[in-house]
Amino acid sequence: MYTNIFDTHTHYTDTRFAADRDALLAGLPAAGVSHVMLAGCSVADSAACVALAERFAHVYCAVGIHPENADTLQDNWLEELAALAEHPKVKAIGEIGLDYHTPGYDAARQKNVLIRQIRLAKTLGLPVMLHIREAMGDAMEILRQERPAGVIHCFGGSKETAREAAGLGLYLGFGGVLTFPNARKAVEAAACVPADRMVLETDCPYLAPVPYRGQRCDSRMIAAVAERAAEIRGTDAQILIDTCCANGKRLFGIE
């Protein structure tokens, strides 16, 4: 069994964990998972993340507006996020970013909401947790201009973009996609990212890694991701887990 696992991106407020959420979270340290980061997707979800993180010593959270929710915001949304971010368990602003996957998206609106959240994070001295889907060009343009600290979760860009993002001081998160048969770009990025810029994640309950495809994902499955990443990088899985845990703690300012 591996130890010292830091799952840097999770959604344990999701309704798919309603039946066993508390027992699952309470049992993670015994399964080798020492740290968990929750990602907020709306003001309400961010508040739920804060409340959940309060209850478990090994659980921390980010608060933010997911790009898919950029079109449904109340006038005072940024002030509400700022108030939530005052909680000591809040370690990042996220999950924020750009998502051009679903037809009908409003790119200008998403960019505006992203930039405002990046600037809030910089004001508060917090990193950002970035979601970028089919929008890497526009996202990188904003990141070059704004230069936030943070992580691109579920990194899906090219190896060239991986190198540039790391050069900007960003971390790259790798999860279940790394184990998929068609994950060429993720594999190439995982092979070239500097060791001190890589973190592990699940994005649970989504993106369960091979051999758990089709199941509800949880943090215990990160071992499969670590083993694949270690294979790609030619190292030992526990050594990679330890490095990624140290990176995650540094990224989110956790002692």
Secondary structure as GFF3:
##gff-version 3
##sequence-region A 1 255
A	DSSP	beta_strand	5	10	.	.	.	ID=ss1
A	DSSP	three_ten_helix	15	17	.	.	.	ID=ss2
A	DSSP	alpha_helix	21	27	.	.	.	ID=ss3
A	DSSP	three_ten_helix	29	31	.	.	.	ID=ss4
A	DSSP	beta_strand	33	38	.	.	.	ID=ss5
A	DSSP	alpha_helix	43	54	.	.	.	ID=ss6
A	DSSP	beta_strand	59	63	.	.	.	ID=ss7
A	DSSP	three_ten_helix	67	72	.	.	.	ID=ss8
A	DSSP	alpha_helix	77	84	.	.	.	ID=ss9
A	DSSP	beta_strand	90	99	.	.	.	ID=ss10
A	DSSP	alpha_helix	107	124	.	.	.	ID=ss11
A	DSSP	beta_strand	128	133	.	.	.	ID=ss12
A	DSSP	alpha_helix	136	146	.	.	.	ID=ss13
A	DSSP	beta_strand	150	152	.	.	.	ID=ss14
A	DSSP	alpha_helix	159	167	.	.	.	ID=ss15
A	DSSP	beta_strand	171	174	.	.	.	ID=ss16
A	DSSP	three_ten_helix	176	179	.	.	.	ID=ss17
A	DSSP	alpha_helix	184	192	.	.	.	ID=ss18
A	DSSP	three_ten_helix	195	197	.	.	.	ID=ss19
A	DSSP	beta_strand	198	200	.	.	.	ID=ss20
A	DSSP	three_ten_helix	219	221	.	.	.	ID=ss21
A	DSSP	alpha_helix	222	233	.	.	.	ID=ss22
A	DSSP	alpha_helix	237	252	.	.	.	ID=ss23
###
